[in-house]
Amino acid sequence: MLELKNDLLDIARKAGEAIMEIYESGDFSIEAKADDSPLTIADKTANDIICEGLEKLPKQYPIISEENKLVGYEERSAYEYYWLVDPLDGTKEFIKKNGEFTVNIALIHRQHVVMGVVYAPVLDEMYWAVKGEGAYLEQGGKEKRLNANAFTISDEGLRIVCSRSHLNEETQAFVDKLEAPVLVSKGSSLKFLILAKGDAELYPRIAPTMEWDTAAAQIVLEEAGGSVKIFGTDDPVVYNKEDLLNPHFVASANKRV
């Protein structure tokens, strides 16, 4: 899979550059999807670039994308490998122009993420990970390995990542059980990456997300020493379920017992 890395980084960067052109133009052509979530011309443009790039790779896998027509479970349940894509994660943040949005491309093998690339175009931060090979951040022509902080749940002052757009009673109840927590607000899959690079310890998501929202960033965090567990269990979040809605989860840095 490492042989695919450079191609994936190139595809993600091209998608990010196209998103930035639209971002800077201010002409987003906003539509409402069936679930009332926003869709912009940037989502569509990035999706076309990513799908076209993946289809040109030497090895061909099916593509599941937020912006493509969804393949039925009977067909996709037979996939051994497939790409899982969110061409613009954080569309609400994109529209608000706060810079907190990402391009996400993941490779899934039988329900588990084995490779992921996340590009934050405004920050020009490129995160990538391959299962068993570690997690990395490329920025300004330099690459560094990522290591999540070690912590225990009883530590005082744990940094808790919360969504700018979603903070409900259940999440507040989780936070209230901690000792003098410090809240860190961030949008999109950047919430996972803050944990992966050691700038926070916990991200409770007791609210809906879809599989394409989390896959690429999940393996970056896991390869940095963290985890993404179904809320209230010790089971990891997995993929290609019949319902592509994720269970509630808690993403953690390097949690010690």
Secondary structure in CASP SS format (residue, H / E / C, confidence):
PFRMAT SS
TARGET T0000
AUTHOR 0000-0000-0000
METHOD secondary structure of the structure
MODEL  1
M C 1.00
L H 1.00
E H 1.00
L H 1.00
K H 1.00
N H 1.00
D H 1.00
L H 1.00
L H 1.00
D H 1.00
I H 1.00
A H 1.00
R H 1.00
K H 1.00
A H 1.00
G H 1.00
E H 1.00
A H 1.00
I H 1.00
M H 1.00
E H 1.00
I H 1.00
Y H 1.00
E H 1.00
S H 1.00
G C 1.00
D C 1.00
F C 1.00
S C 1.00
I C 1.00
E E 1.00
A E 1.00
K C 1.00
A C 1.00
D C 1.00
D C 1.00
S C 1.00
P E 1.00
L E 1.00
T C 1.00
I H 1.00
A H 1.00
D H 1.00
K H 1.00
T H 1.00
A H 1.00
N H 1.00
D H 1.00
I H 1.00
I H 1.00
C H 1.00
E H 1.00
G H 1.00
L H 1.00
E H 1.00
K C 1.00
L C 1.00
P C 1.00
K C 1.00
Q C 1.00
Y C 1.00
P C 1.00
I E 1.00
I E 1.00
S E 1.00
E C 1.00
E C 1.00
N C 1.00
K C 1.00
L C 1.00
V C 1.00
G C 1.00
Y H 1.00
E H 1.00
E H 1.00
R H 1.00
S C 1.00
A C 1.00
Y C 1.00
E C 1.00
Y E 1.00
Y E 1.00
W E 1.00
L E 1.00
V E 1.00
D E 1.00
P E 1.00
L E 1.00
D E 1.00
G C 1.00
T H 1.00
K H 1.00
E H 1.00
F H 1.00
I H 1.00
K H 1.00
K C 1.00
N C 1.00
G C 1.00
E C 1.00
F C 1.00
T E 1.00
V E 1.00
N E 1.00
I E 1.00
A E 1.00
L E 1.00
I E 1.00
H E 1.00
R C 1.00
Q C 1.00
H E 1.00
V E 1.00
V E 1.00
M E 1.00
G E 1.00
V E 1.00
V E 1.00
Y E 1.00
A E 1.00
P C 1.00
V C 1.00
L C 1.00
D C 1.00
E E 1.00
M E 1.00
Y E 1.00
W E 1.00
A E 1.00
V E 1.00
K C 1.00
G C 1.00
E C 1.00
G E 1.00
A E 1.00
Y E 1.00
L E 1.00
E E 1.00
Q E 1.00
G C 1.00
G C 1.00
K E 1.00
E E 1.00
K E 1.00
R E 1.00
L C 1.00
N C 1.00
A C 1.00
N C 1.00
A E 1.00
F E 1.00
T C 1.00
I C 1.00
S C 1.00
D C 1.00
E E 1.00
G C 1.00
L C 1.00
R E 1.00
I E 1.00
V E 1.00
C E 1.00
S E 1.00
R C 1.00
S C 1.00
H C 1.00
L C 1.00
N C 1.00
E H 1.00
E H 1.00
T H 1.00
Q H 1.00
A H 1.00
F H 1.00
V H 1.00
D H 1.00
K C 1.00
L C 1.00
E E 1.00
A C 1.00
P C 1.00
V E 1.00
L E 1.00
V E 1.00
S E 1.00
K E 1.00
G C 1.00
S C 1.00
S C 1.00
L H 1.00
K H 1.00
F H 1.00
L H 1.00
I H 1.00
L H 1.00
A H 1.00
K C 1.00
G C 1.00
D C 1.00
A C 1.00
E C 1.00
L E 1.00
Y E 1.00
P E 1.00
R E 1.00
I C 1.00
A C 1.00
P C 1.00
T C 1.00
M E 1.00
E H 1.00
W H 1.00
D H 1.00
T H 1.00
A H 1.00
A H 1.00
A H 1.00
Q H 1.00
I H 1.00
V H 1.00
L H 1.00
E H 1.00
E H 1.00
A C 1.00
G C 1.00
G C 1.00
S E 1.00
V E 1.00
K E 1.00
I E 1.00
F C 1.00
G C 1.00
T C 1.00
D C 1.00
D C 1.00
P E 1.00
V C 1.00
V C 1.00
Y C 1.00
N C 1.00
K C 1.00
E C 1.00
D C 1.00
L C 1.00
L E 1.00
N C 1.00
P C 1.00
H C 1.00
F E 1.00
V E 1.00
A E 1.00
S E 1.00
A C 1.00
N E 1.00
K E 1.00
R C 1.00
V C 1.00
END
